[in-house]
Amino acid sequence: MTDHILIERPEAYPGVLVIRFNRPEKKNAITQAMYQRMTEGLAQAEGDAAIRTIAFLGTEGCFSAGNDMADFLGFAMAGAVGEPAAFGFLKALAGATKPVVSGVDGLAIGIGTTIHMHCDMTIASDRSLFKTPFVDLALVPEAGSSLLAPAMMGHQRAFALLAASEGFSAEQARQAGLIWKVVAAAEVEAETLKLAASLAAKPPEAMRIARNLVRGDRSALLARMDEELKHFVAQLKSAEAMAAFQAFMKGKG
């Protein structure tokens, strides 16, 4: 359902496009349709000069629990033909030419964590949890995180997050450079939108140049994303991943 992703342009925050997870009953778990809708939102932002900043938000107590496991299991059982819709979204996000910010309250699991590596500034509540259980599900890191995380936080923290599946508190994530600021839960959305509007009010060409200089050449990132995808799809088809998914679904039942 496309209403699981809301695309908003709040009047109180000119120049800001909000992409909001809106599936709280499933902890904002992301389906193929939701990825497609977010990709459309990013394209809308790119094509409209009036939009100068993109902001990702979740719901109270949950940013996103990551990929919808039933959706992914169905993709794997169907033979995993082609690339997941998630990859199209991630390529669009990596290629965004306008500032991207995010606000996290509560759970940020899997891609709910790695998405922030592509954001320029992230605000999180003090009750947030960042965790990437890729290996636990017999999968591998995605979103270019295997390149971005070590550069951002060093090998040991990156390994703890991406391979050992260790959870990071908001303060640990801030110390690791994954997020910028920790606030109370009730302040996350307002602080995120205020930040987005502040960036949107700055001279756009100067912002574009400054952002490109800070982010650097993205060709290595896109190449790493391609490499991750090959391993991810191969693992998605593997017996160990199928067993891990089925155990996960059985536990959920």
C-alpha positions as a Markdown table, in Angstrom:
| # | Residue | x | y | z |
|---|---|---|---|---|
| 1 | Met | 0.0 | 0.0 | 0.0 |
| 2 | Thr | 1.4 | 3.4 | -1.0 |
| 3 | Asp | -0.1 | 5.0 | 2.1 |
| 4 | His | 2.6 | 3.1 | 4.0 |
| 5 | Ile | 4.9 | 5.8 | 2.7 |
| 6 | Leu | 3.6 | 9.4 | 3.0 |
| 7 | Ile | 5.2 | 12.1 | 0.8 |
| 8 | Glu | 4.6 | 15.5 | 2.5 |
| 9 | Arg | 5.4 | 19.2 | 1.9 |
| 10 | Pro | 4.7 | 20.8 | 5.3 |
| 11 | Glu | 3.7 | 24.5 | 4.8 |
| 12 | Ala | 5.5 | 25.4 | 8.1 |
| 13 | Tyr | 8.8 | 24.2 | 6.6 |
| 14 | Pro | 9.3 | 25.7 | 3.1 |
| 15 | Gly | 11.6 | 23.9 | 0.8 |
| 16 | Val | 11.3 | 20.6 | 2.6 |
| 17 | Leu | 10.0 | 17.3 | 1.3 |
| 18 | Val | 9.2 | 14.7 | 3.9 |
| 19 | Ile | 9.3 | 11.0 | 3.2 |
| 20 | Arg | 7.6 | 9.3 | 6.1 |
| 21 | Phe | 7.2 | 5.7 | 7.1 |
| 22 | Asn | 3.6 | 5.1 | 8.0 |
| 23 | Arg | 3.2 | 1.4 | 8.8 |
| 24 | Pro | 3.4 | 1.4 | 12.6 |
| 25 | Glu | 1.4 | -1.8 | 13.0 |
| 26 | Lys | 4.3 | -3.6 | 11.3 |
| 27 | Lys | 7.0 | -1.4 | 12.9 |
| 28 | Asn | 7.4 | 0.3 | 9.5 |
| 29 | Ala | 8.8 | -2.8 | 7.9 |
| 30 | Ile | 9.5 | -2.0 | 4.3 |
| 31 | Thr | 8.0 | -3.8 | 1.3 |
| 32 | Gln | 8.9 | -3.6 | -2.4 |
| 33 | Ala | 5.9 | -1.2 | -2.9 |
| 34 | Met | 7.2 | 1.1 | -0.2 |
| 35 | Tyr | 10.7 | 1.2 | -1.7 |
| 36 | Gln | 9.1 | 2.1 | -5.1 |
| 37 | Arg | 7.1 | 4.9 | -3.4 |
| 38 | Met | 10.2 | 6.3 | -1.7 |
| 39 | Thr | 12.1 | 6.2 | -5.0 |
| 40 | Glu | 9.3 | 8.3 | -6.5 |
| 41 | Gly | 9.6 | 10.7 | -3.7 |
| 42 | Leu | 13.3 | 11.2 | -4.3 |
| 43 | Ala | 12.6 | 11.7 | -8.0 |
| 44 | Gln | 10.0 | 14.3 | -7.1 |
| 45 | Ala | 12.6 | 16.2 | -5.0 |
| 46 | Glu | 15.2 | 16.0 | -7.7 |
| 47 | Gly | 12.8 | 17.4 | -10.3 |
| 48 | Asp | 11.4 | 20.4 | -8.3 |
| 49 | Ala | 13.7 | 23.4 | -7.7 |
| 50 | Ala | 11.4 | 24.5 | -4.9 |
| 51 | Ile | 12.4 | 21.4 | -2.9 |
| 52 | Arg | 15.8 | 22.0 | -1.4 |
| 53 | Thr | 16.0 | 19.4 | 1.4 |
| 54 | Ile | 14.6 | 15.9 | 1.9 |
| 55 | Ala | 13.7 | 14.6 | 5.4 |
| 56 | Phe | 13.1 | 11.0 | 6.4 |
| 57 | Leu | 10.8 | 10.4 | 9.4 |
| 58 | Gly | 9.2 | 7.3 | 11.0 |
| 59 | Thr | 6.5 | 7.0 | 13.6 |
| 60 | Glu | 6.5 | 7.3 | 17.4 |
| 61 | Gly | 8.8 | 4.7 | 18.8 |
| 62 | Cys | 9.9 | 3.3 | 15.5 |
| 63 | Phe | 11.8 | 4.6 | 12.5 |
| 64 | Ser | 11.9 | 1.2 | 10.6 |
| 65 | Ala | 12.3 | -2.4 | 11.5 |
| 66 | Gly | 14.0 | -2.9 | 8.2 |
| 67 | Asn | 12.9 | -5.1 | 5.3 |
| 68 | Asp | 9.5 | -6.9 | 5.6 |
| 69 | Met | 10.7 | -10.5 | 6.1 |
| 70 | Ala | 7.6 | -12.1 | 4.6 |
| 71 | Asp | 8.0 | -9.9 | 1.5 |
| 72 | Phe | 11.7 | -10.8 | 1.2 |
| 73 | Leu | 11.0 | -14.5 | 1.8 |
| 74 | Gly | 8.4 | -14.4 | -1.1 |
| 75 | Phe | 11.1 | -12.7 | -3.3 |
| 76 | Ala | 13.6 | -15.4 | -2.5 |
| 77 | Met | 11.1 | -18.3 | -3.0 |
| 78 | Ala | 10.1 | -16.8 | -6.4 |
| 79 | Gly | 13.7 | -17.2 | -7.5 |
| 80 | Ala | 15.0 | -13.7 | -6.7 |
| 81 | Val | 14.9 | -12.7 | -10.4 |
| 82 | Gly | 16.2 | -9.2 | -11.0 |
| 83 | Glu | 17.3 | -6.7 | -8.4 |
| 84 | Pro | 15.1 | -5.9 | -5.4 |
| 85 | Ala | 13.2 | -2.6 | -5.4 |
| 86 | Ala | 15.4 | -1.6 | -2.5 |
| 87 | Phe | 18.4 | -1.3 | -4.7 |
| 88 | Gly | 16.7 | 1.2 | -7.0 |
| 89 | Phe | 15.8 | 3.3 | -3.9 |
| 90 | Leu | 19.3 | 3.1 | -2.5 |
| 91 | Lys | 20.9 | 4.1 | -5.8 |
| 92 | Ala | 18.5 | 7.1 | -6.0 |
| 93 | Leu | 19.4 | 8.0 | -2.4 |
| 94 | Ala | 23.1 | 7.7 | -3.0 |
| 95 | Gly | 22.7 | 10.0 | -6.0 |
| 96 | Ala | 20.6 | 12.6 | -4.3 |
| 97 | Thr | 21.9 | 16.1 | -5.2 |
| 98 | Lys | 20.1 | 17.9 | -2.3 |
| 99 | Pro | 20.7 | 17.7 | 1.4 |
| 100 | Val | 19.1 | 14.7 | 3.1 |
| 101 | Val | 18.3 | 14.6 | 6.9 |
| 102 | Ser | 16.5 | 12.1 | 9.0 |
| 103 | Gly | 14.8 | 11.8 | 12.4 |
| 104 | Val | 14.8 | 8.6 | 14.4 |
| 105 | Asp | 12.7 | 7.6 | 17.4 |
| 106 | Gly | 13.1 | 4.1 | 18.6 |
| 107 | Leu | 13.9 | 1.1 | 16.4 |
| 108 | Ala | 16.2 | 1.5 | 13.4 |
| 109 | Ile | 17.0 | -2.0 | 12.1 |
| 110 | Gly | 18.8 | -3.2 | 9.0 |
| 111 | Ile | 18.2 | -0.6 | 6.3 |
| 112 | Gly | 16.6 | 1.4 | 9.0 |
| 113 | Thr | 20.2 | 1.9 | 10.2 |
| 114 | Thr | 22.1 | 2.0 | 6.9 |
| 115 | Ile | 19.9 | 4.6 | 5.4 |
| 116 | His | 21.4 | 7.2 | 7.8 |
| 117 | Met | 24.8 | 6.6 | 6.3 |
| 118 | His | 23.5 | 8.4 | 3.2 |
| 119 | Cys | 22.0 | 11.3 | 5.2 |
| 120 | Asp | 23.9 | 14.5 | 5.8 |
| 121 | Met | 22.6 | 14.9 | 9.3 |
| 122 | Thr | 20.5 | 12.7 | 11.6 |
| 123 | Ile | 18.7 | 13.5 | 14.8 |
| 124 | Ala | 17.7 | 10.6 | 17.1 |
| 125 | Ser | 15.8 | 10.2 | 20.3 |
| 126 | Asp | 17.6 | 9.0 | 23.4 |
| 127 | Arg | 15.6 | 5.7 | 23.3 |
| 128 | Ser | 16.7 | 4.8 | 19.7 |
| 129 | Leu | 18.4 | 1.5 | 18.8 |
| 130 | Phe | 20.5 | 1.0 | 15.7 |
| 131 | Lys | 21.1 | -2.6 | 14.7 |
| 132 | Thr | 21.9 | -4.5 | 11.4 |
| 133 | Pro | 21.2 | -8.3 | 11.8 |
| 134 | Phe | 22.4 | -9.1 | 8.3 |
| 135 | Val | 24.7 | -12.0 | 9.1 |
| 136 | Asp | 22.2 | -13.3 | 11.7 |
| 137 | Leu | 19.8 | -13.7 | 8.7 |
| 138 | Ala | 22.6 | -15.3 | 6.5 |
| 139 | Leu | 22.7 | -12.1 | 4.5 |
| 140 | Val | 25.4 | -9.4 | 3.9 |
| 141 | Pro | 25.7 | -5.7 | 4.4 |
| 142 | Glu | 23.9 | -3.5 | 1.9 |
| 143 | Ala | 23.4 | 0.2 | 0.9 |
| 144 | Gly | 27.2 | 0.6 | 0.5 |
| 145 | Ser | 27.5 | 0.3 | 4.3 |
| 146 | Ser | 30.5 | -2.0 | 4.0 |
| 147 | Leu | 32.4 | 1.0 | 2.5 |
| 148 | Leu | 30.7 | 3.9 | 4.4 |
| 149 | Ala | 30.7 | 2.5 | 7.9 |
| 150 | Pro | 34.5 | 1.8 | 8.2 |
| 151 | Ala | 35.3 | 5.2 | 6.8 |
| 152 | Met | 32.8 | 6.7 | 9.2 |
| 153 | Met | 33.5 | 4.9 | 12.5 |
| 154 | Gly | 36.6 | 2.7 | 12.0 |
| 155 | His | 36.9 | -1.0 | 11.5 |
| 156 | Gln | 36.1 | -2.3 | 14.9 |
| 157 | Arg | 32.8 | -0.3 | 15.3 |
| 158 | Ala | 31.8 | -1.0 | 11.7 |
| 159 | Phe | 32.5 | -4.8 | 12.2 |
| 160 | Ala | 30.5 | -4.8 | 15.4 |
| 161 | Leu | 27.6 | -3.1 | 13.7 |
| 162 | Leu | 27.6 | -4.9 | 10.3 |
| 163 | Ala | 29.0 | -8.4 | 11.0 |
| 164 | Ala | 28.6 | -9.0 | 14.7 |
| 165 | Ser | 25.1 | -7.5 | 14.7 |
| 166 | Glu | 25.8 | -5.5 | 17.9 |
| 167 | Gly | 23.1 | -2.9 | 18.7 |
| 168 | Phe | 24.1 | 0.8 | 19.1 |
| 169 | Ser | 22.3 | 3.1 | 21.5 |
| 170 | Ala | 21.7 | 6.6 | 20.3 |
| 171 | Glu | 24.7 | 7.9 | 22.2 |
| 172 | Gln | 26.9 | 5.1 | 20.8 |
| 173 | Ala | 25.7 | 5.9 | 17.3 |
| 174 | Arg | 26.5 | 9.6 | 17.9 |
| 175 | Gln | 30.0 | 8.7 | 19.1 |
| 176 | Ala | 30.5 | 6.5 | 16.0 |
| 177 | Gly | 29.5 | 9.3 | 13.7 |
| 178 | Leu | 26.4 | 7.6 | 12.4 |
| 179 | Ile | 24.1 | 10.4 | 13.7 |
| 180 | Trp | 24.6 | 14.0 | 14.6 |
| 181 | Lys | 22.5 | 14.8 | 17.6 |
| 182 | Val | 20.5 | 13.1 | 20.4 |
| 183 | Val | 17.3 | 14.6 | 21.7 |
| 184 | Ala | 14.3 | 13.6 | 23.7 |
| 185 | Ala | 11.7 | 11.5 | 21.9 |
| 186 | Ala | 9.1 | 14.3 | 21.8 |
| 187 | Glu | 11.6 | 16.6 | 20.1 |
| 188 | Val | 12.7 | 14.4 | 17.2 |
| 189 | Glu | 10.3 | 15.5 | 14.5 |
| 190 | Ala | 10.3 | 19.2 | 15.3 |
| 191 | Glu | 14.1 | 19.3 | 15.5 |
| 192 | Thr | 14.5 | 17.3 | 12.3 |
| 193 | Leu | 12.1 | 19.6 | 10.4 |
| 194 | Lys | 13.7 | 22.7 | 11.8 |
| 195 | Leu | 17.1 | 21.4 | 10.7 |
| 196 | Ala | 15.7 | 20.6 | 7.2 |
| 197 | Ala | 14.2 | 24.0 | 6.8 |
| 198 | Ser | 17.4 | 25.7 | 7.9 |
| 199 | Leu | 19.4 | 23.8 | 5.2 |
| 200 | Ala | 16.7 | 24.6 | 2.7 |
| 201 | Ala | 17.0 | 28.3 | 3.4 |
| 202 | Lys | 20.7 | 28.4 | 2.5 |
| 203 | Pro | 22.0 | 29.5 | -0.9 |
| 204 | Pro | 21.2 | 26.4 | -3.0 |
| 205 | Glu | 24.2 | 26.5 | -5.4 |
| 206 | Ala | 26.7 | 27.0 | -2.6 |
| 207 | Met | 25.0 | 24.2 | -0.7 |
| 208 | Arg | 25.2 | 21.9 | -3.7 |
| 209 | Ile | 29.0 | 22.6 | -4.1 |
| 210 | Ala | 29.8 | 22.3 | -0.4 |
| 211 | Arg | 27.8 | 19.0 | -0.1 |
| 212 | Asn | 29.6 | 17.5 | -3.2 |
| 213 | Leu | 33.0 | 18.5 | -1.8 |
| 214 | Val | 32.2 | 16.9 | 1.6 |
| 215 | Arg | 30.8 | 13.7 | 0.1 |
| 216 | Gly | 33.4 | 13.3 | -2.6 |
| 217 | Asp | 33.3 | 11.1 | -5.7 |
| 218 | Arg | 30.5 | 8.6 | -5.4 |
| 219 | Ser | 31.8 | 6.1 | -8.1 |
| 220 | Ala | 33.5 | 3.9 | -5.5 |
| 221 | Leu | 30.3 | 3.9 | -3.4 |
| 222 | Leu | 28.1 | 2.9 | -6.4 |
| 223 | Ala | 30.6 | 0.1 | -7.3 |
| 224 | Arg | 30.5 | -1.2 | -3.7 |
| 225 | Met | 26.7 | -1.2 | -3.8 |
| 226 | Asp | 26.8 | -3.3 | -7.0 |
| 227 | Glu | 29.2 | -5.7 | -5.3 |
| 228 | Glu | 27.1 | -6.0 | -2.2 |
| 229 | Leu | 24.0 | -6.6 | -4.3 |
| 230 | Lys | 25.6 | -9.6 | -6.1 |
| 231 | His | 26.5 | -11.2 | -2.7 |
| 232 | Phe | 23.1 | -10.2 | -1.2 |
| 233 | Val | 21.1 | -11.8 | -4.0 |
| 234 | Ala | 23.2 | -14.9 | -4.0 |
| 235 | Gln | 22.8 | -15.3 | -0.2 |
| 236 | Leu | 19.1 | -14.6 | -0.5 |
| 237 | Lys | 18.8 | -17.7 | -2.7 |
| 238 | Ser | 21.0 | -19.8 | -0.3 |
| 239 | Ala | 19.9 | -22.7 | 1.9 |
| 240 | Glu | 21.3 | -21.0 | 5.0 |
| 241 | Ala | 19.3 | -17.8 | 4.3 |
| 242 | Met | 16.1 | -19.7 | 3.7 |
| 243 | Ala | 16.6 | -21.6 | 7.0 |
| 244 | Ala | 17.2 | -18.3 | 8.8 |
| 245 | Phe | 14.2 | -16.7 | 7.3 |
| 246 | Gln | 11.9 | -19.6 | 8.1 |
| 247 | Ala | 13.2 | -19.7 | 11.7 |
| 248 | Phe | 12.6 | -15.9 | 11.9 |
| 249 | Met | 9.0 | -16.3 | 10.6 |
| 250 | Lys | 8.3 | -19.2 | 12.9 |
| 251 | Gly | 9.5 | -17.2 | 15.8 |
| 252 | Lys | 7.2 | -14.3 | 14.7 |
| 253 | Gly | 4.3 | -16.7 | 14.6 |
